[in-house]
Amino acid sequence: MYTVIFLQEGVGSLANMLPFLAIIVVFYFFMIRPQMSRQKKEKAFQSEIKKGTKVVTSSGIHGKIAEINAADNTITLETGAGKIKFENSAISMELSKKYSAQAKK
């Protein structure tokens, strides 16, 4: 009625676990670690932005920072359509750095 499963112990079980451990290590170095470094760079950039900097938001809107409100973490962008208020975390990158990086490619 009941089935008993015996687990093998010793070197064989470690050899069976090795492919799974290798997959986890590869996943960490190729997926998780680069994403963490990108997030660190983006946070550092967001803390360094100043009024007058040309930026791109995470949604793709290009504009120039008109006002920074540290009290509620918002930034007012001056775009071709007018002034738009965004959260500080919505700023993705500096516009001039984006174009200089594309020119080097």
TORKOLRO-646235 format. One record per atom (N, C-alpha, C): residue in three letters; x, y, z. Coordinates in Angstrom, 3 decimals. Last residue first. Layout:
<nodes>
ALA, X, Y, Z
...
</nodes>
This chain:
<nodes>
LYS, 29.373, 53.256, -31.183
LYS, 29.104, 51.931, -31.779
LYS, 29.325, 52.023, -33.234
LYS, 29.608, 55.906, -30.521
LYS, 30.798, 55.075, -30.430
LYS, 30.621, 53.724, -31.077
ALA, 27.010, 56.825, -30.704
ALA, 27.961, 57.291, -31.695
ALA, 29.230, 56.443, -31.682
GLN, 25.805, 55.760, -28.450
GLN, 25.393, 55.252, -29.762
GLN, 26.397, 55.672, -30.837
ALA, 27.050, 57.262, -26.481
ALA, 27.271, 55.824, -26.480
ALA, 26.882, 55.230, -27.835
SER, 26.051, 59.783, -27.053
SER, 27.495, 59.576, -27.188
SER, 27.814, 58.089, -27.210
TYR, 23.340, 59.408, -26.488
TYR, 23.751, 59.664, -27.861
TYR, 25.249, 59.484, -28.054
LYS, 23.477, 58.957, -23.713
LYS, 22.862, 57.969, -24.593
LYS, 23.349, 58.159, -26.020
LYS, 24.575, 61.289, -22.718
LYS, 25.338, 60.051, -22.599
LYS, 24.789, 58.980, -23.526
SER, 22.498, 63.103, -23.219
SER, 23.765, 63.278, -23.919
SER, 24.626, 62.026, -23.828
LEU, 20.455, 62.140, -21.494
LEU, 20.290, 62.123, -22.943
LEU, 21.623, 62.230, -23.664
GLU, 20.790, 59.920, -18.817
GLU, 21.058, 61.253, -19.334
GLU, 21.069, 61.185, -20.852
MET, 18.034, 57.734, -17.943
MET, 19.419, 58.036, -18.301
MET, 19.548, 59.467, -18.797
SER, 15.536, 57.605, -16.435
SER, 16.323, 56.438, -16.778
SER, 17.784, 56.762, -17.068
ILE, 13.251, 58.572, -14.073
ILE, 14.339, 59.058, -14.913
ILE, 15.299, 57.903, -15.162
ALA, 11.541, 57.512, -12.237
ALA, 11.183, 57.335, -13.644
ALA, 12.271, 57.829, -14.584
SER, 12.253, 58.226, -9.674
SER, 12.678, 56.911, -10.139
SER, 12.345, 56.664, -11.609
ASN, 10.944, 60.646, -9.298
ASN, 12.399, 60.642, -9.471
ASN, 12.883, 59.312, -10.052
GLU, 7.940, 60.969, -11.181
GLU, 8.642, 60.487, -9.995
GLU, 10.140, 60.469, -10.313
PHE, 7.135, 63.971, -13.008
PHE, 7.459, 62.553, -12.913
PHE, 8.014, 62.233, -11.543
LYS, 5.231, 66.347, -14.755
LYS, 5.788, 65.957, -13.462
LYS, 5.956, 64.440, -13.415
ILE, 5.920, 68.376, -17.551
ILE, 5.307, 67.148, -17.039
ILE, 6.004, 66.780, -15.740
LYS, 5.329, 71.141, -19.644
LYS, 5.978, 70.620, -18.442
LYS, 5.187, 69.433, -17.902
GLY, 5.246, 70.639, -23.233
GLY, 5.018, 71.413, -22.021
GLY, 5.763, 70.796, -20.850
ALA, 5.984, 69.301, -25.458
ALA, 4.555, 69.446, -25.223
ALA, 4.235, 70.290, -24.001
GLY, 8.707, 69.110, -25.326
GLY, 8.137, 69.875, -26.425
GLY, 6.653, 70.143, -26.227
THR, 9.298, 69.431, -21.762
THR, 9.323, 68.722, -23.035
THR, 8.772, 69.637, -24.125
GLU, 10.683, 69.530, -18.737
GLU, 10.230, 70.447, -19.767
GLU, 10.403, 69.722, -21.103
LEU, 9.744, 67.841, -15.808
LEU, 10.466, 67.836, -17.082
LEU, 9.836, 68.826, -18.033
THR, 10.114, 67.834, -12.424
THR, 9.323, 68.424, -13.495
THR, 10.200, 68.495, -14.734
ILE, 10.122, 65.210, -10.119
ILE, 10.918, 66.025, -11.030
ILE, 9.971, 66.567, -12.091
THR, 9.774, 64.197, -6.690
THR, 9.271, 64.406, -8.047
THR, 10.199, 65.337, -8.811
ASN, 9.938, 63.660, -3.876
ASN, 10.673, 62.865, -4.874
ASN, 10.087, 62.994, -6.278
ASP, 8.890, 65.513, -2.134
ASP, 8.025, 64.402, -2.540
ASP, 8.630, 63.566, -3.677
ALA, 11.212, 67.057, -1.585
ALA, 10.249, 66.743, -0.525
ALA, 9.369, 65.552, -0.896
ALA, 12.645, 67.703, -3.836
ALA, 13.160, 66.633, -2.984
ALA, 12.158, 66.204, -1.926
ASN, 11.976, 68.505, -6.927
ASN, 11.312, 68.653, -5.636
ASN, 11.716, 67.478, -4.756
ILE, 13.385, 70.251, -9.492
ILE, 13.547, 69.055, -8.673
ILE, 12.926, 69.337, -7.311
GLU, 12.667, 71.405, -12.775
GLU, 12.537, 71.583, -11.328
GLU, 12.703, 70.244, -10.629
ALA, 13.383, 70.791, -15.348
ALA, 13.048, 72.177, -15.044
ALA, 13.025, 72.434, -13.544
ILE, 15.312, 68.808, -17.331
ILE, 14.817, 68.956, -15.969
ILE, 14.624, 70.435, -15.663
LYS, 14.114, 68.118, -20.540
LYS, 15.120, 68.828, -19.761
LYS, 14.534, 69.069, -18.370
GLY, 13.377, 65.024, -22.298
GLY, 13.121, 66.355, -21.795
GLY, 14.283, 66.909, -21.000
HIS, 11.650, 62.298, -23.717
HIS, 12.867, 63.097, -23.663
HIS, 12.522, 64.483, -23.148
ILE, 10.249, 59.269, -22.737
ILE, 10.000, 60.695, -22.936
ILE, 11.301, 61.466, -22.736
GLY, 10.434, 56.571, -22.145
GLY, 10.937, 57.045, -23.425
GLY, 10.696, 58.514, -23.703
SER, 9.898, 55.559, -19.691
SER, 8.847, 55.370, -20.699
SER, 9.239, 55.956, -22.058
SER, 12.027, 56.370, -18.216
SER, 11.928, 54.935, -18.491
SER, 10.836, 54.640, -19.510
THR, 13.192, 59.427, -19.801
THR, 12.488, 58.670, -18.769
THR, 12.448, 57.195, -19.149
VAL, 16.190, 61.112, -20.339
VAL, 15.177, 60.252, -20.942
VAL, 14.517, 59.486, -19.802
VAL, 17.418, 64.539, -20.075
VAL, 17.259, 63.150, -19.653
VAL, 16.209, 62.432, -20.495
LYS, 19.552, 67.209, -19.572
LYS, 18.656, 66.576, -20.544
LYS, 18.631, 65.084, -20.246
THR, 19.608, 69.347, -16.775
THR, 20.131, 68.147, -17.419
THR, 19.101, 67.592, -18.388
GLY, 18.411, 71.384, -15.375
GLY, 18.986, 71.710, -16.670
GLY, 19.554, 70.518, -17.417
LYS, 19.268, 70.352, -12.115
LYS, 18.387, 71.156, -12.948
LYS, 19.112, 71.513, -14.242
LYS, 20.754, 67.083, -11.888
LYS, 20.643, 68.497, -11.537
LYS, 19.682, 69.184, -12.497
ILE, 21.417, 63.844, -10.481
ILE, 20.837, 64.712, -11.503
ILE, 20.637, 66.123, -10.976
GLU, 22.375, 62.013, -8.617
GLU, 23.281, 63.061, -9.081
GLU, 22.655, 64.057, -10.049
SER, 20.506, 60.048, -8.163
SER, 20.854, 60.902, -7.024
SER, 21.731, 62.083, -7.437
GLN, 20.409, 58.800, -10.622
GLN, 19.216, 59.506, -10.151
GLN, 19.530, 60.415, -8.970
PHE, 22.951, 57.589, -10.712
PHE, 22.614, 58.652, -11.656
PHE, 21.436, 59.471, -11.144
ALA, 22.635, 55.663, -8.705
ALA, 23.667, 56.693, -8.560
ALA, 23.371, 57.869, -9.484
LYS, 20.589, 54.118, -9.853
LYS, 20.342, 54.818, -8.583
LYS, 21.359, 55.936, -8.378
GLU, 21.988, 53.144, -12.105
GLU, 20.805, 53.984, -12.294
GLU, 20.482, 54.763, -11.020
LYS, 23.982, 51.588, -10.902
LYS, 24.354, 52.728, -11.748
LYS, 23.178, 53.686, -11.913
LYS, 22.363, 49.655, -9.636
LYS, 23.246, 50.518, -8.842
LYS, 23.633, 51.761, -9.622
GLN, 21.161, 48.421, -11.843
GLN, 20.331, 49.130, -10.878
GLN, 21.159, 50.070, -10.013
ARG, 23.397, 47.237, -13.043
ARG, 22.634, 48.263, -13.768
ARG, 21.774, 49.086, -12.811
SER, 24.058, 45.383, -11.048
SER, 24.999, 46.470, -11.340
SER, 24.309, 47.588, -12.124
MET, 21.821, 43.697, -11.175
MET, 22.103, 44.425, -9.938
MET, 23.058, 45.582, -10.198
GLN, 22.116, 42.648, -13.746
GLN, 20.943, 43.458, -13.437
GLN, 21.170, 44.281, -12.176
PRO, 24.489, 41.128, -13.487
PRO, 24.456, 42.320, -14.358
PRO, 23.262, 43.230, -14.077
ARG, 23.491, 39.142, -11.532
ARG, 24.578, 40.074, -11.230
ARG, 24.607, 41.293, -12.161
ILE, 21.421, 37.687, -12.904
ILE, 21.164, 38.445, -11.684
ILE, 22.231, 39.509, -11.438
MET, 22.570, 36.578, -15.357
MET, 21.278, 37.251, -15.282
MET, 21.168, 38.191, -14.078
PHE, 25.095, 35.407, -15.214
PHE, 24.662, 35.969, -16.495
PHE, 23.345, 36.746, -16.418
PHE, 25.472, 34.533, -12.577
PHE, 26.487, 35.373, -13.206
PHE, 26.028, 36.006, -14.517
TYR, 23.082, 33.029, -12.040
TYR, 23.474, 34.157, -11.205
TYR, 24.431, 35.086, -11.947
PHE, 23.146, 31.048, -14.013
PHE, 22.019, 31.980, -13.957
PHE, 22.391, 33.219, -13.154
VAL, 25.445, 29.683, -13.195
VAL, 25.418, 30.360, -14.500
VAL, 24.301, 31.396, -14.531
VAL, 24.522, 28.681, -10.719
VAL, 25.692, 29.559, -10.780
VAL, 25.708, 30.348, -12.088
ILE, 22.364, 27.058, -11.544
ILE, 22.133, 28.171, -10.623
ILE, 23.285, 29.168, -10.681
ILE, 23.711, 25.171, -13.097
ILE, 22.686, 26.019, -13.711
ILE, 22.423, 27.242, -12.838
ALA, 25.294, 23.936, -11.152
ALA, 25.930, 24.657, -12.253
ALA, 24.945, 25.602, -12.934
LEU, 23.317, 22.691, -9.610
LEU, 24.148, 23.735, -9.009
LEU, 24.826, 24.580, -10.085
PHE, 22.414, 20.847, -11.502
PHE, 21.500, 21.862, -10.978
PHE, 22.258, 23.010, -10.341
PRO, 24.727, 19.239, -11.890
PRO, 24.155, 20.018, -12.997
PRO, 23.202, 21.120, -12.523
LEU, 25.109, 18.171, -9.151
LEU, 26.063, 19.065, -9.799
LEU, 25.479, 19.838, -10.985
MET, 23.433, 16.208, -8.207
MET, 23.109, 17.590, -7.892
MET, 23.971, 18.594, -8.654
ASN, 24.683, 13.859, -8.952
ASN, 23.353, 14.147, -9.507
ASN, 22.944, 15.602, -9.276
ALA, 26.951, 13.948, -7.413
ALA, 27.100, 14.024, -8.870
ALA, 25.762, 14.325, -9.538
LEU, 25.794, 13.551, -4.935
LEU, 26.463, 14.828, -5.221
LEU, 26.630, 15.021, -6.723
SER, 24.930, 10.926, -5.196
SER, 23.934, 11.977, -5.025
SER, 24.531, 13.364, -5.279
GLY, 27.377, 9.543, -5.455
GLY, 26.388, 9.525, -6.526
GLY, 25.376, 10.636, -6.404
VAL, 28.699, 9.694, -3.013
VAL, 29.201, 10.473, -4.145
VAL, 28.169, 10.558, -5.266
GLY, 25.996, 9.395, -0.665
GLY, 27.382, 9.267, -1.075
GLY, 27.704, 10.125, -2.267
GLU, 22.876, 7.681, -0.959
GLU, 23.780, 8.581, -0.269
GLU, 25.183, 8.350, -0.787
GLN, 19.722, 7.554, -2.411
GLN, 21.108, 7.115, -2.442
GLN, 21.965, 8.143, -1.741
LEU, 16.745, 7.030, -0.688
LEU, 17.633, 7.972, -1.352
LEU, 19.049, 7.447, -1.299
PHE, 13.993, 5.012, -1.171
PHE, 15.303, 5.105, -0.541
PHE, 16.170, 6.052, -1.357
ILE, 10.651, 5.173, -0.565
ILE, 11.688, 5.585, -1.498
ILE, 12.987, 5.723, -0.720
VAL, 7.995, 2.997, -0.237
VAL, 9.105, 3.633, 0.454
VAL, 10.186, 3.934, -0.574
THR, 4.541, 3.088, -0.531
THR, 5.807, 2.882, -1.223
THR, 6.886, 3.652, -0.487
TYR, 1.831, 1.332, 0.876
TYR, 2.734, 2.480, 0.910
TYR, 4.029, 2.131, 0.219
MET, 0.806, -1.180, 0.000
MET, 0.000, 0.000, 0.000
MET, 0.860, 1.260, 0.000
</nodes>
